[in-house]
Amino acid sequence: MSTTVDERLTDEIEALEAILMDDVVIKRVSDVPHIIETVVHPSTGDDVDQQFVCVTLEVKLTPGYPDNSPEVTLRNPRGLDDQLLATINSQIRDKLLDCLGQPVVFELIELIRENLTESNLPSGQCVICLYGFVEGDVFIKTQCYHHFHSHCLASHLIAGKKYYLEELEKLPSWQQMQTPPYQQTCPVCRCPVSCDVETLKKAPPPVDSITAPPFCLTAELKALQLKMAALLAQQVAKGGVVGVGDTGPPPLTITSPSDNDNEATNGSSSGPPESTKAEAIAGVRHNGNSSNDNSSPGSPHSRPVYRGPYRGFNRRGKPGRRGRGAAAGPR
C-alpha cells in the first residue's frame, strides 16, 4: 500500500538536497520523509576556522505537513548559551505560525544561521582559567567544538605531557615499551585533539586575567575562613585525616553498651591482686586432683573422666530393634 506524499514536500526535499548536498540528512520511513536533520553554522564566507558556534536542527515532519506545523528540535549546541537558544526557539515558533501551509525548513535554517552569525563568539567560560571570552582574546576551537584560550590550552597540554612522562619513568622498561605514546585530549570531553603547542604558546593571556583587579580579602572570605577553621577543628577532634603528614586515622574501636557497662563495673570495684588469683587457681587444681596426687602420669587415674556417649550403647530402649534395648523375642 503506497502512501501519497505531498508535492510541496517533495519539491522542498529536492531543493534542500540540491542546496545543502551532504550537509542535510533525510530520514525516511517506508520511503516517506520523516525527519530532516542538518548542522547549521554561521556565515563566515567558507572560512571554517572562523566558525566558533554551531547547532543541529532536527525537523520532524508531522502528518499533513506543510499544512500542519512540524516538530522542531535544536540539539548539540556548541558555544551557545541558554539565553541565545531561548531566543532562537522563540523566533522558530513565530516563523512556524507565519509560514503555516507552506514549506518552512529552509526558512528555519536561514533564521538560525543569522542568529549564529551575529553571535559567532563562544559564550560561557574557558574551563581552564574560568575567564570568559571577550573581544581581543585569542582562542581556539577544537575538532569537538569546545573553546579555550590559546594560552590556557598550551599550558594545559604542556602540563599533561609532563605528567605523562613522569608517570612513564616510574614503570619498568618492559612496560614502558608497551605503553601507548602521549595523546593530546580535550579538557572537556577527552576526545583526541591535535594542536600545535608551539603556536599556542605565542598567544597572549586572556584579557580578563590581565585587567582583573588584584586580590583582596573581603569580609565574605574572612567569614568563610572562620567557618572552615571550625569545621577543621571538628574533623581533627573526631580523628579525621586532615593534614598532609597524617599517616591515617587512629585505630577504630567498636564497643557495645554492655561492654561499656562491664568496663564501668570493673573500674568501680577493685579486683583481687594477681597473686591472690594465682593462689586461688592453684588451690582449685589441687582440690580437683586430690585423689590422683600419687598417681603416675600414665596411669588411668590421671586421665580426665570421659563424659561423652559410649559406642554400641543406647540408654533409651527402642522397641522392635534387637540388641539395642528391646526385649528379645522367641527364636
C-alpha positions, 0 to 999 in steps of 0.5 A: 500500500503506497502512501501519497506524499505531498508535492510541496514536500517533495519539491522542498526535499529536492531543493534542500538536497540540491542546496545543502548536498551532504550537509542535510540528512533525510530520514525516511520511513517506508520511503516517506520523509520523516525527519530532516536533520542538518548542522547549521553554522554561521556565515563566515564566507567558507572560512571554517576556522572562523566558525566558533558556534554551531547547532543541529536542527532536527525537523520532524515532519508531522502528518499533513505537513506543510499544512500542519506545523512540524516538530522542531528540535535544536540539539548539540549546541556548541558555544551557545548559551541558554539565553541565545537558544531561548531566543532562537526557539522563540523566533522558530515558533513565530516563523512556524505560525507565519509560514503555516501551509507552506514549506518552512525548513529552509526558512528555519535554517536561514533564521538560525544561521543569522542568529549564529552569525551575529553571535559567532563568539563562544559564550560561557567560560574557558574551563581552564582559567574560568575567564570568559571570552571577550573581544581581543582574546585569542582562542581556539576551537577544537575538532569537538567544538569546545573553546579555550584560550590559546594560552590556557590550552598550551599550558594545559597540554604542556602540563599533561605531557609532563605528567605523562612522562613522569608517570612513564619513568616510574614503570619498568622498561618492559612496560614502558615499551608497551605503553601507548605514546602521549595523546593530546585530549580535550579538557572537556570531553577527552576526545583526541585533539591535535594542536600545535603547542608551539603556536599556542604558546605565542598567544597572549593571556586572556584579557580578563586575567590581565585587567582583573583587579588584584586580590583582596580579602573581603569580609565574605572570605574572612567569614568563610575562613572562620567557618572552615577553621571550625569545621577543621577543628571538628574533623581533627577532634573526631580523628579525621585525616586532615593534614598532609603528614597524617599517616591515617586515622587512629585505630577504630574501636567498636564497643557495645553498651554492655561492654561499656557497662562491664568496663564501668563495673570493673573500674568501680570495684577493685579486683583481687591482686594477681597473686591472690588469683594465682593462689586461688587457681592453684588451690582449685587444681589441687582440690580437683586432683586430690585423689590422683596426687600419687598417681603416675602420669600414665596411669588411668587415674590421671586421665580426665573422666570421659563424659561423652556417649559410649559406642554400641550403647543406647540408654533409651530402649527402642522397641522392635530393634534387637540388641539395642534395648528391646526385649528379645523375642522367641527364636 
